[in-house]
Amino acid sequence: MSDKINPQLLEVIACPRCLARLQYDQENQRLICCYEHIAYPIKNGVPELLADKAEILKNKE
């Protein structure tokens, strides 16, 4: 499913852990926190901003 998230939501939504702005990854349907190095899934167009749903991102070094 290639749902797009509302751009206005992206202006106000923040990481629940550090309050940083989240980056939208449309291809993988998730919101990424670059500071915490985690990604929150988007299911049926709804971001799941819960710690137990977050995926830890691996470093690209």
Secondary structure as UniProt FT lines:
FT   HELIX           7..12
FT   TURN            16..18
FT   STRAND          23..25
FT   TURN            26..29
FT   STRAND          30..33
FT   TURN            34..37
FT   STRAND          38..43
FT   TURN            44..45
FT   STRAND          46..47
FT   HELIX           51..53
FT   STRAND          55..56
//
